[in-house]
Amino acid sequence: MGRGRAKAKQTKVARELKYHSPNTDLAALQRELGGSGKSDHDFDDDYKEYVDDDDEDHDADDGPDNWSPPAR
């Protein structure tokens, strides 16, 4: 029975958001979307020491792979 007041408030807020948009700071938006200038290549180099590139651990002669699902 108390839903009427809550629904009225939600309707009021929704109407304000729809028809009265706040002033947008376009300069701040442009700075944010501009990024820091750091390329993806630089990002990859930061984490290169954690990447395991060698496939020696996963030879076919070693037996089943512990990470693969069991065969049915």
VMD Tcl script that builds the backbone (N, CA, C; Angstrom):
set m [mol new atoms 216]
animate dup $m
set s [atomselect $m all]
$s set {name element resname resid chain x y z} {
  {N N MET 1 A 0.795 -1.184 0.000}
  {CA C MET 1 A 0.000 0.000 0.000}
  {C C MET 1 A 0.854 1.271 0.000}
  {N N GLY 2 A 2.091 1.198 0.462}
  {CA C GLY 2 A 2.956 2.369 0.509}
  {C C GLY 2 A 3.765 2.573 -0.757}
  {N N ARG 3 A 3.464 1.856 -1.816}
  {CA C ARG 3 A 4.243 1.936 -3.046}
  {C C ARG 3 A 3.967 3.218 -3.823}
  {N N GLY 4 A 2.859 3.845 -3.631}
  {CA C GLY 4 A 2.497 5.035 -4.394}
  {C C GLY 4 A 3.482 6.172 -4.240}
  {N N ARG 5 A 3.931 6.437 -3.024}
  {CA C ARG 5 A 4.870 7.533 -2.789}
  {C C ARG 5 A 6.226 7.226 -3.421}
  {N N ALA 6 A 6.706 5.977 -3.300}
  {CA C ALA 6 A 7.989 5.592 -3.891}
  {C C ALA 6 A 7.932 5.670 -5.413}
  {N N LYS 7 A 6.828 5.201 -5.983}
  {CA C LYS 7 A 6.675 5.249 -7.441}
  {C C LYS 7 A 6.614 6.699 -7.933}
  {N N ALA 8 A 5.953 7.564 -7.189}
  {CA C ALA 8 A 5.873 8.974 -7.571}
  {C C ALA 8 A 7.263 9.613 -7.563}
  {N N LYS 9 A 8.070 9.262 -6.564}
  {CA C LYS 9 A 9.427 9.816 -6.486}
  {C C LYS 9 A 10.274 9.303 -7.649}
  {N N GLN 10 A 10.171 8.008 -7.975}
  {CA C GLN 10 A 10.927 7.452 -9.100}
  {C C GLN 10 A 10.517 8.124 -10.409}
  {N N THR 11 A 9.229 8.366 -10.564}
  {CA C THR 11 A 8.732 9.023 -11.766}
  {C C THR 11 A 9.278 10.443 -11.862}
  {N N LYS 12 A 9.311 11.145 -10.744}
  {CA C LYS 12 A 9.826 12.517 -10.713}
  {C C LYS 12 A 11.308 12.550 -11.089}
  {N N VAL 13 A 12.086 11.630 -10.505}
  {CA C VAL 13 A 13.524 11.582 -10.797}
  {C C VAL 13 A 13.756 11.232 -12.265}
  {N N ALA 14 A 13.004 10.254 -12.776}
  {CA C ALA 14 A 13.156 9.856 -14.170}
  {C C ALA 14 A 12.822 11.009 -15.113}
  {N N ARG 15 A 11.780 11.755 -14.784}
  {CA C ARG 15 A 11.378 12.887 -15.615}
  {C C ARG 15 A 12.449 13.974 -15.595}
  {N N GLU 16 A 13.045 14.238 -14.437}
  {CA C GLU 16 A 14.116 15.235 -14.343}
  {C C GLU 16 A 15.321 14.817 -15.172}
  {N N LEU 17 A 15.671 13.547 -15.106}
  {CA C LEU 17 A 16.811 13.071 -15.885}
  {C C LEU 17 A 16.540 13.134 -17.384}
  {N N LYS 18 A 15.322 12.880 -17.770}
  {CA C LYS 18 A 14.974 12.856 -19.185}
  {C C LYS 18 A 14.946 14.252 -19.788}
  {N N TYR 19 A 14.341 15.205 -19.095}
  {CA C TYR 19 A 14.111 16.517 -19.687}
  {C C TYR 19 A 15.084 17.601 -19.230}
  {N N HIS 20 A 15.787 17.396 -18.157}
  {CA C HIS 20 A 16.686 18.423 -17.631}
  {C C HIS 20 A 18.081 17.840 -17.476}
  {N N SER 21 A 18.795 17.737 -18.582}
  {CA C SER 21 A 20.138 17.165 -18.525}
  {C C SER 21 A 21.100 18.168 -17.888}
  {N N PRO 22 A 22.042 17.680 -17.092}
  {CA C PRO 22 A 23.012 18.572 -16.455}
  {C C PRO 22 A 23.991 19.124 -17.495}
  {N N ASN 23 A 24.639 20.219 -17.153}
  {CA C ASN 23 A 25.636 20.801 -18.045}
  {C C ASN 23 A 26.828 19.849 -18.137}
  {N N THR 24 A 27.240 19.561 -19.345}
  {CA C THR 24 A 28.342 18.638 -19.564}
  {C C THR 24 A 29.622 19.419 -19.778}
  {N N ASP 25 A 30.668 19.055 -19.057}
  {CA C ASP 25 A 31.975 19.684 -19.223}
  {C C ASP 25 A 32.686 18.972 -20.367}
  {N N LEU 26 A 32.547 19.514 -21.565}
  {CA C LEU 26 A 33.090 18.867 -22.753}
  {C C LEU 26 A 34.614 18.837 -22.752}
  {N N ALA 27 A 35.248 19.823 -22.164}
  {CA C ALA 27 A 36.713 19.837 -22.108}
  {C C ALA 27 A 37.224 18.696 -21.228}
  {N N ALA 28 A 36.562 18.472 -20.097}
  {CA C ALA 28 A 36.970 17.369 -19.222}
  {C C ALA 28 A 36.721 16.026 -19.900}
  {N N LEU 29 A 35.620 15.919 -20.622}
  {CA C LEU 29 A 35.324 14.685 -21.349}
  {C C LEU 29 A 36.374 14.421 -22.418}
  {N N GLN 30 A 36.789 15.448 -23.119}
  {CA C GLN 30 A 37.801 15.288 -24.151}
  {C C GLN 30 A 39.139 14.854 -23.544}
  {N N ARG 31 A 39.507 15.419 -22.391}
  {CA C ARG 31 A 40.747 15.011 -21.721}
  {C C ARG 31 A 40.683 13.549 -21.295}
  {N N GLU 32 A 39.514 13.144 -20.774}
  {CA C GLU 32 A 39.358 11.771 -20.312}
  {C C GLU 32 A 39.420 10.783 -21.469}
  {N N LEU 33 A 38.777 11.119 -22.573}
  {CA C LEU 33 A 38.770 10.218 -23.716}
  {C C LEU 33 A 40.081 10.258 -24.496}
  {N N GLY 34 A 40.867 11.294 -24.289}
  {CA C GLY 34 A 42.132 11.420 -24.996}
  {C C GLY 34 A 43.138 10.372 -24.577}
  {N N GLY 35 A 43.078 9.891 -23.362}
  {CA C GLY 35 A 43.993 8.868 -22.886}
  {C C GLY 35 A 45.319 9.456 -22.454}
  {N N SER 36 A 46.205 8.580 -22.014}
  {CA C SER 36 A 47.493 9.012 -21.505}
  {C C SER 36 A 48.582 8.958 -22.563}
  {N N GLY 37 A 48.271 8.422 -23.746}
  {CA C GLY 37 A 49.270 8.344 -24.802}
  {C C GLY 37 A 50.128 7.106 -24.717}
  {N N LYS 38 A 49.893 6.258 -23.747}
  {CA C LYS 38 A 50.675 5.037 -23.595}
  {C C LYS 38 A 50.101 3.979 -24.536}
  {N N SER 39 A 50.928 3.404 -25.367}
  {CA C SER 39 A 50.436 2.447 -26.357}
  {C C SER 39 A 50.285 1.061 -25.740}
  {N N ASP 40 A 49.607 0.172 -26.460}
  {CA C ASP 40 A 49.436 -1.204 -26.011}
  {C C ASP 40 A 50.774 -1.921 -25.931}
  {N N HIS 41 A 51.696 -1.548 -26.794}
  {CA C HIS 41 A 53.002 -2.186 -26.791}
  {C C HIS 41 A 53.714 -1.933 -25.457}
  {N N ASP 42 A 53.630 -0.727 -24.954}
  {CA C ASP 42 A 54.245 -0.414 -23.661}
  {C C ASP 42 A 53.588 -1.216 -22.548}
  {N N PHE 43 A 52.291 -1.409 -22.617}
  {CA C PHE 43 A 51.582 -2.182 -21.608}
  {C C PHE 43 A 52.071 -3.622 -21.613}
  {N N ASP 44 A 52.247 -4.201 -22.798}
  {CA C ASP 44 A 52.717 -5.580 -22.892}
  {C C ASP 44 A 54.113 -5.726 -22.308}
  {N N ASP 45 A 54.965 -4.738 -22.521}
  {CA C ASP 45 A 56.327 -4.818 -22.006}
  {C C ASP 45 A 56.360 -4.781 -20.484}
  {N N ASP 46 A 55.399 -4.113 -19.869}
  {CA C ASP 46 A 55.380 -4.030 -18.413}
  {C C ASP 46 A 55.167 -5.393 -17.766}
  {N N TYR 47 A 54.450 -6.291 -18.439}
  {CA C TYR 47 A 54.101 -7.585 -17.856}
  {C C TYR 47 A 54.800 -8.749 -18.554}
  {N N LYS 48 A 55.838 -8.447 -19.329}
  {CA C LYS 48 A 56.520 -9.475 -20.098}
  {C C LYS 48 A 57.148 -10.535 -19.193}
  {N N GLU 49 A 57.608 -10.149 -18.034}
  {CA C GLU 49 A 58.266 -11.117 -17.146}
  {C C GLU 49 A 57.289 -12.160 -16.594}
  {N N TYR 50 A 55.983 -11.902 -16.651}
  {CA C TYR 50 A 55.002 -12.835 -16.119}
  {C C TYR 50 A 54.432 -13.777 -17.182}
  {N N VAL 51 A 54.784 -13.560 -18.449}
  {CA C VAL 51 A 54.249 -14.364 -19.541}
  {C C VAL 51 A 55.130 -15.589 -19.741}
  {N N ASP 52 A 54.492 -16.755 -19.860}
  {CA C ASP 52 A 55.214 -18.004 -20.109}
  {C C ASP 52 A 55.054 -18.351 -21.582}
  {N N ASP 53 A 56.073 -18.055 -22.394}
  {CA C ASP 53 A 55.979 -18.265 -23.826}
  {C C ASP 53 A 56.442 -19.646 -24.272}
  {N N ASP 54 A 57.219 -20.339 -23.461}
  {CA C ASP 54 A 57.740 -21.620 -23.929}
  {C C ASP 54 A 56.705 -22.722 -23.762}
  {N N ASP 55 A 56.624 -23.567 -24.775}
  {CA C ASP 55 A 55.657 -24.665 -24.784}
  {C C ASP 55 A 56.298 -25.985 -24.388}
  {N N GLU 56 A 57.470 -25.949 -23.808}
  {CA C GLU 56 A 58.179 -27.178 -23.439}
  {C C GLU 56 A 57.438 -27.958 -22.366}
  {N N ASP 57 A 56.657 -27.291 -21.547}
  {CA C ASP 57 A 55.951 -27.965 -20.457}
  {C C ASP 57 A 54.779 -28.796 -20.949}
  {N N HIS 58 A 54.326 -28.573 -22.185}
  {CA C HIS 58 A 53.113 -29.219 -22.679}
  {C C HIS 58 A 53.399 -30.122 -23.873}
  {N N ASP 59 A 54.381 -31.002 -23.758}
  {CA C ASP 59 A 54.676 -31.947 -24.833}
  {C C ASP 59 A 53.634 -33.047 -24.859}
  {N N ALA 60 A 53.402 -33.628 -26.033}
  {CA C ALA 60 A 52.404 -34.686 -26.190}
  {C C ALA 60 A 52.859 -35.976 -25.507}
  {N N ASP 61 A 54.159 -36.154 -25.298}
  {CA C ASP 61 A 54.686 -37.383 -24.703}
  {C C ASP 61 A 54.521 -37.422 -23.191}
  {N N ASP 62 A 54.190 -36.317 -22.580}
  {CA C ASP 62 A 54.131 -36.238 -21.120}
  {C C ASP 62 A 52.875 -36.868 -20.540}
  {N N GLY 63 A 51.861 -37.125 -21.323}
  {CA C GLY 63 A 50.626 -37.681 -20.791}
  {C C GLY 63 A 49.508 -36.685 -20.929}
  {N N PRO 64 A 48.390 -36.939 -20.246}
  {CA C PRO 64 A 47.238 -36.041 -20.388}
  {C C PRO 64 A 47.491 -34.680 -19.757}
  {N N ASP 65 A 46.862 -33.706 -20.325}
  {CA C ASP 65 A 46.954 -32.340 -19.820}
  {C C ASP 65 A 46.018 -32.207 -18.622}
  {N N ASN 66 A 46.522 -31.742 -17.498}
  {CA C ASN 66 A 45.716 -31.623 -16.285}
  {C C ASN 66 A 44.650 -30.541 -16.402}
  {N N TRP 67 A 44.785 -29.624 -17.344}
  {CA C TRP 67 A 43.843 -28.520 -17.460}
  {C C TRP 67 A 42.721 -28.806 -18.460}
  {N N SER 68 A 42.838 -29.885 -19.196}
  {CA C SER 68 A 41.786 -30.177 -20.172}
  {C C SER 68 A 40.676 -30.992 -19.516}
  {N N PRO 69 A 39.454 -30.882 -20.027}
  {CA C PRO 69 A 38.345 -31.658 -19.445}
  {C C PRO 69 A 38.532 -33.156 -19.733}
  {N N PRO 70 A 38.021 -34.002 -18.878}
  {CA C PRO 70 A 38.192 -35.439 -19.097}
  {C C PRO 70 A 37.453 -35.896 -20.349}
  {N N ALA 71 A 38.055 -36.869 -21.035}
  {CA C ALA 71 A 37.447 -37.405 -22.265}
  {C C ALA 71 A 36.269 -38.301 -21.888}
  {N N ARG 72 A 35.218 -38.248 -22.707}
  {CA C ARG 72 A 34.023 -39.063 -22.436}
  {C C ARG 72 A 33.887 -40.152 -23.441}
}
mol reanalyze $m
mol bondsrecalc $m
mol representation Tube
mol addrep $m
